[in-house]
Amino acid sequence: MKTTIEDQKDSINYAPSRGIILVVDDNPANLQVLSSFLDRSSFEVWAARSGEKALQRLENDDLPDLILLDVMMPGIDGFETCKQLKSNARVQDIPVIFMTALSETADKVKGLQLGAVDYITKPFQHEEVLVRIENHLKLRNLTKTLSAKNTELQQTQTQLIQAEKVAALGQLTAGIAHEVNNPINFIAGNLNFVEQYVNEVVSLLSLYQKYLPDPPDEIQTAIQKSDLNFLLDDLSKIIQSMQVGTDRVTEIVSYLNNFSRHREAGKKLANLHEGLESTLLILGHRFKQNANRPAIKIIKEYGELPLIECFPGEINQVFMNLICNAIDAIEEIYNSKKSDEICQYSGVIKIKTEAIGEQVILRVADNGSGINTADKTKIFDAFYTTKPVGKGTGLGLSIAYQIVVNNHHGKLTYHSKAGEGIEFIIELPIR
């Protein structure tokens, strides 16, 4: 049953609704009295003659701001109706005020324990009803405002933490790259001269052997003792190994600089594959075999990607967070297995990239523990984590989401089944 008063809605002096009140009472007289009074007080009134009707009414998209609920009703009484309301996440925050002629304290306590916010006793005093409704609507609005502000504060806090983490990590990698870069350049630069000088010494020794084939016995003994031919051959190989090593360190320094991008302000055209490779290099030690598990396998399926306009340092942070999350999920599987079961499981992280239209798509998938259904709605919430205390801050995925969605106007979604791993999909506009 729905109570409306059409002539008042058509009145020139009709005031805007102050809120929607659902009145649940099996007594038509009570419904009429409350509906007329509340309508005159500029509330929109919905009416239901039973608890069953009220629950059906709340299945619709529109919801009331407050519920006046009679206690004594046939079928589902007010207590049971309230219990079902409070067990439904969609409507559980709607304030419920019981209407009753019961004066026993135990009845009032029972109602309040079930989640009601107040009681109105019959017969009704209009002024009292109005004041109680207004007070609880104000409390609900304040609660909504506080919740919104709290969410906003959490987002701001997450952004600050994210900015600090990106800056700190960028400064760390840039500092390491700078400190390593100078001495390695010194070594690499001098290796060329070392090779040249060694070749000249070898040539000079060859001339000595050519024109003085029979040196004194002391020199012959020294040559035989030191195995001169082996030394000269091995020295050349050592120099070549040193050159390979310095080239590798130089490459690592380049990757570190690429990851940090600390000197860049604003959006830049960036090669996402370089950012991925830099991240994989930095996390390389975590992929290796250790005492608790075998090595984690990395599968890369890189497509042809154009340069995209982005904040390179932030995108690298997203890669870092998602890949770290994948490693943690795989290690969780290993930690849950017995020693004789570990060899039967192989941790795999798959990274795939492709360009579709005006977007690039990056996928980071693992065969770790996956996400439970209960956690799926909270996975990107700040400070939410399923990891043990001390193992995670609950910020990694939240930061990644804000970077992709808020800062780059992209999308960050996922597919997962508990125990079967998870795949994160990053969609970024090329421009």
C-alpha positions in Angstrom: 0.0 0.0 0.0 1.3 3.5 -0.9 -0.2 6.6 0.5 -0.2 9.8 -1.5 -2.2 13.0 -1.4 -2.4 14.2 -5.0 -4.3 17.4 -4.4 -1.6 18.7 -2.0 1.2 17.8 -4.6 -0.6 19.9 -7.1 -1.0 22.8 -4.7 0.8 26.0 -5.6 2.2 26.2 -2.0 3.5 22.6 -2.1 6.9 22.4 -0.3 9.8 20.3 -1.6 10.0 16.9 0.1 12.1 16.8 3.3 12.7 13.1 2.8 10.9 9.8 2.2 9.3 8.0 5.2 8.2 4.4 4.9 5.4 3.7 7.4 4.7 0.0 8.2 1.6 -0.7 10.2 -1.3 -3.2 9.8 -3.8 -0.7 11.2 -5.3 1.5 8.3 -6.3 4.2 10.8 -2.7 4.6 12.1 -1.4 4.7 8.5 -3.9 7.4 7.6 -3.1 9.5 10.6 0.7 9.3 10.2 0.5 9.7 6.4 -1.6 12.8 6.6 0.5 14.4 9.4 3.8 13.6 7.7 2.6 14.8 4.3 1.5 18.1 5.8 5.1 18.3 7.3 6.5 18.1 3.7 7.6 14.5 3.9 6.9 12.0 1.1 5.2 9.0 2.6 5.2 5.4 1.5 2.9 2.9 3.3 3.0 -0.8 3.8 0.4 -2.9 5.7 2.8 -5.7 6.8 6.4 -6.6 7.2 6.3 -8.8 4.1 5.0 -5.8 2.0 7.7 -3.5 3.4 10.5 -5.9 2.5 9.1 -6.3 -1.0 8.9 -2.5 -1.3 12.6 -2.2 -0.4 13.6 -4.4 -3.2 13.0 -1.5 -5.6 15.8 0.9 -6.7 14.5 3.8 -4.7 14.9 3.6 -0.9 13.3 5.6 2.0 15.3 7.8 4.3 13.7 6.5 7.4 11.3 3.6 8.4 8.5 3.8 11.0 7.9 0.2 11.9 5.0 -1.2 14.0 6.0 -3.9 16.4 2.8 -6.0 16.7 1.7 -7.2 13.3 0.4 -10.5 11.9 2.8 -12.6 9.9 6.3 -11.1 10.2 6.2 -8.8 13.3 8.3 -5.7 13.6 11.2 -7.4 15.4 11.6 -10.0 12.6 11.2 -7.3 9.9 13.9 -5.2 11.6 16.2 -8.2 11.9 15.9 -8.9 8.1 16.4 -5.3 7.3 19.6 -5.1 9.3 21.0 -8.3 7.7 20.6 -6.7 4.2 23.7 -4.6 3.4 21.7 -2.5 0.9 19.2 -1.2 3.4 20.9 -1.8 6.8 21.9 1.8 7.3 18.3 3.1 7.0 17.2 4.2 10.5 14.3 2.3 12.0 12.0 3.8 14.6 9.6 1.3 16.3 6.0 2.3 16.9 4.4 0.4 19.8 2.0 0.4 22.7 4.4 -1.9 24.6 5.9 -0.3 27.6 8.1 -3.2 28.9 11.8 -2.3 29.1 12.7 -5.8 27.7 10.7 -5.1 24.5 12.5 -1.8 24.0 15.9 -3.3 24.7 15.2 -6.1 22.2 14.2 -3.7 19.5 17.3 -1.5 20.1 19.5 -4.6 20.1 18.1 -5.6 16.7 19.2 -2.3 15.3 16.4 0.2 15.8 17.4 3.7 16.6 14.4 4.8 18.7 10.8 4.1 19.9 7.6 6.0 19.5 4.8 5.0 21.8 1.1 4.9 20.9 -1.1 6.9 21.0 1.0 9.2 18.8 2.0 12.8 19.8 2.5 14.5 16.5 5.1 16.9 17.7 7.1 14.1 19.3 7.0 12.0 16.2 8.2 15.0 14.1 11.1 15.8 16.4 12.3 12.2 16.6 12.1 11.8 12.8 13.9 15.1 12.2 16.7 14.3 14.7 17.3 10.8 13.2 17.3 12.2 9.7 19.9 14.8 10.7 22.0 12.1 12.3 21.8 10.0 9.2 22.8 12.9 7.0 25.6 13.7 9.3 26.8 10.1 9.2 26.7 10.1 5.4 28.6 13.4 5.3 31.2 12.0 7.8 31.5 8.8 5.7 32.0 10.8 2.5 34.6 13.0 4.2 36.4 10.0 5.7 36.5 8.4 2.2 37.8 11.7 0.8 40.4 11.9 3.6 41.5 8.3 2.9 41.9 9.0 -0.8 43.9 12.1 0.0 46.1 10.2 2.4 46.6 7.5 -0.1 47.6 10.0 -2.7 50.1 11.6 -0.3 51.5 8.2 0.6 51.7 7.3 -3.1 53.5 10.5 -4.0 55.9 10.0 -1.1 56.6 6.4 -2.1 57.1 7.2 -5.7 59.4 10.1 -4.8 61.3 8.0 -2.2 61.7 5.0 -4.6 62.7 7.3 -7.4 65.3 9.1 -5.3 66.6 5.8 -4.0 67.0 4.2 -7.5 68.3 7.5 -8.9 70.8 7.8 -6.0 72.0 4.2 -6.5 72.3 4.7 -10.3 74.3 7.9 -9.8 76.7 6.4 -7.2 77.3 3.3 -9.4 77.5 5.3 -12.6 80.6 7.3 -11.9 82.9 4.4 -10.8 81.6 2.1 -13.5 82.3 4.7 -16.2 85.8 5.1 -14.7 86.4 1.4 -15.0 84.8 1.0 -18.4 86.8 3.9 -19.8 90.1 2.6 -18.4 89.5 -1.0 -19.5 90.1 0.1 -23.1 93.5 1.5 -22.2 94.2 -1.7 -20.1 93.5 -3.8 -23.1 95.7 -1.7 -25.3 98.6 -1.7 -22.8 98.3 -5.5 -22.3 98.4 -6.0 -26.0 101.5 -3.9 -26.3 103.2 -5.8 -23.5 102.3 -9.1 -25.1 103.7 -7.8 -28.4 106.9 -6.8 -26.7 107.2 -10.2 -25.0 106.7 -11.8 -28.4 109.6 -9.8 -29.8 111.8 -10.8 -26.9 111.0 -14.5 -27.6 111.7 -14.0 -31.3 115.1 -12.3 -31.0 116.2 -13.9 -27.7 115.0 -17.5 -28.0 117.5 -18.8 -25.5 117.3 -16.6 -22.4 119.3 -17.3 -19.2 118.3 -20.3 -17.1 116.8 -18.1 -14.4 114.4 -16.5 -16.9 113.5 -19.9 -18.5 112.7 -21.3 -15.0 110.5 -18.3 -14.2 108.7 -18.7 -17.6 108.0 -22.4 -16.9 107.0 -21.8 -13.3 104.4 -19.1 -14.2 103.2 -20.8 -17.4 103.6 -17.6 -19.4 101.5 -18.7 -22.4 98.5 -19.5 -20.2 98.8 -16.2 -18.3 98.8 -14.2 -21.6 95.9 -16.1 -23.0 93.9 -16.0 -19.7 94.6 -12.3 -19.2 92.9 -11.5 -22.5 89.9 -13.5 -21.5 89.7 -11.7 -18.1 89.7 -8.3 -19.8 86.9 -9.5 -22.1 84.9 -10.7 -19.0 85.4 -7.4 -17.3 84.1 -5.6 -20.4 81.0 -7.8 -20.4 80.5 -7.1 -16.6 80.9 -3.3 -17.0 78.4 -3.4 -19.9 75.9 -5.2 -17.8 76.3 -2.8 -14.9 75.9 0.1 -17.3 72.7 -1.5 -18.6 71.5 -1.9 -15.0 72.2 1.8 -14.3 70.2 2.7 -17.4 67.3 0.6 -16.2 67.4 2.3 -12.8 67.4 5.7 -14.3 64.5 4.6 -16.5 62.5 3.3 -13.6 63.0 6.4 -11.4 62.5 9.1 -14.2 63.1 11.4 -11.3 64.0 14.4 -13.3 60.9 14.5 -15.4 57.9 16.7 -14.6 54.6 16.3 -16.3 53.5 13.7 -18.9 56.1 12.3 -21.3 56.1 10.0 -24.2 57.3 6.7 -22.8 58.1 3.1 -23.9 56.1 0.9 -21.5 58.3 -2.1 -22.3 61.3 -0.3 -21.0 59.4 0.4 -17.8 58.4 -3.3 -17.5 62.0 -4.4 -18.0 63.3 -2.0 -15.5 60.8 -3.2 -12.9 61.6 -6.9 -13.6 65.3 -6.1 -13.2 64.8 -4.4 -9.8 62.6 -7.3 -8.7 64.9 -10.0 -10.2 66.1 -11.2 -6.8 62.5 -12.2 -5.8 62.1 -14.4 -8.8 65.1 -16.5 -8.0 65.0 -19.8 -6.2 65.5 -19.7 -2.4 65.4 -22.1 0.5 61.6 -22.2 0.7 60.6 -22.5 -3.0 61.9 -22.9 -6.6 62.3 -20.0 -9.0 59.2 -18.1 -10.2 58.9 -18.3 -14.0 58.3 -15.1 -16.0 56.5 -15.4 -19.3 56.5 -12.2 -21.5 54.3 -11.8 -24.5 55.0 -8.3 -25.7 53.1 -6.9 -28.6 53.9 -3.8 -30.7 53.2 -0.8 -28.6 53.5 2.9 -29.6 54.9 5.4 -27.2 52.2 6.6 -24.9 51.8 9.9 -23.1 52.0 9.3 -19.3 53.7 9.9 -16.1 56.5 7.3 -16.5 57.5 7.1 -12.9 53.9 6.6 -11.7 53.3 3.9 -14.4 56.5 2.1 -13.3 55.1 2.2 -9.7 52.0 0.5 -10.9 54.1 -2.3 -12.6 56.0 -2.6 -9.3 52.9 -3.0 -7.2 51.1 -5.5 -9.4 54.2 -7.7 -9.9 55.0 -7.6 -6.2 51.4 -8.6 -5.5 51.7 -11.5 -7.9 55.0 -12.7 -6.2 53.3 -12.5 -2.8 50.3 -14.5 -4.0 52.6 -17.2 -5.4 54.7 -17.3 -2.2 51.5 -17.7 -0.2 50.7 -20.9 -2.1 54.2 -22.2 -1.5 54.0 -21.4 2.2 50.7 -23.3 2.5 52.1 -26.5 1.0 54.1 -29.2 2.7 57.7 -29.8 1.7 56.9 -32.8 -0.4 54.1 -30.9 -2.3 56.2 -27.9 -3.2 57.8 -29.6 -6.3 54.4 -30.2 -7.7 53.6 -26.5 -8.0 55.4 -24.1 -10.3 54.8 -20.3 -9.8 54.3 -18.4 -13.0 53.8 -14.7 -13.7 52.6 -13.8 -17.2 52.9 -10.3 -18.7 51.2 -9.6 -21.9 50.9 -6.3 -23.8 49.0 -5.2 -26.9 47.6 -2.1 -28.6 43.9 -2.0 -29.5 42.6 1.1 -31.2 43.6 4.1 -29.3 44.5 2.1 -26.1 47.2 -0.1 -24.9 46.3 -3.1 -22.8 48.7 -4.6 -20.3 47.9 -7.9 -18.4 49.7 -9.1 -15.3 48.5 -12.6 -14.4 49.7 -15.1 -11.8 48.7 -18.6 -10.7 48.7 -17.7 -7.0 46.0 -17.9 -4.4 43.5 -15.6 -6.1 40.8 -13.5 -4.5 37.9 -14.7 -2.4 34.4 -13.5 -3.3 34.2 -11.5 0.0 37.3 -9.5 -0.8 36.4 -8.6 -4.4 34.5 -5.5 -3.6 37.3 -4.2 -1.4 40.4 -5.1 -3.4 41.1 -1.5 -4.4 40.2 0.1 -1.0 42.9 1.9 0.8 44.4 0.1 3.8 42.5 -3.1 3.0 44.7 -6.2 2.9 44.3 -10.0 3.2 48.0 -10.4 4.1 49.1 -11.2 7.6 50.0 -8.4 10.0 53.4 -6.9 9.0 53.2 -8.3 5.4 51.3 -5.6 3.7 50.1 -2.0 4.1 46.9 -2.4 2.0 48.0 0.5 -0.2 49.6 -1.2 -3.2 46.5 -1.9 -5.3 44.8 1.3 -4.1 47.7 3.4 -5.3 47.8 1.5 -8.6 44.1 2.1 -9.1 44.4 5.9 -8.4 47.4 6.2 -10.7 45.7 4.4 -13.6 42.1 5.7 -13.2 42.5 9.2 -11.7 45.9 10.3 -13.0 45.8 8.7 -16.5 42.0 8.3 -17.2 42.5 4.6 -17.8 41.0 1.4 -16.3 42.3 -1.1 -13.9 40.2 -4.3 -13.6 40.8 -7.9 -12.7 39.6 -11.5 -13.2 40.1 -14.0 -10.4 38.9 -17.2 -8.8 40.0 -18.2 -5.3 42.8 -20.7 -5.6 43.3 -20.1 -9.4 45.2 -16.9 -9.4 44.3 -13.4 -10.7 44.8 -11.3 -13.8 45.0 -7.6 -13.6 44.2 -5.7 -16.8 45.5 -2.1 -17.3 43.9 0.0 -20.1 45.7 3.2 -20.9 44.9 5.8 -23.6 47.7 6.3 -26.0 47.3 10.1 -25.9 
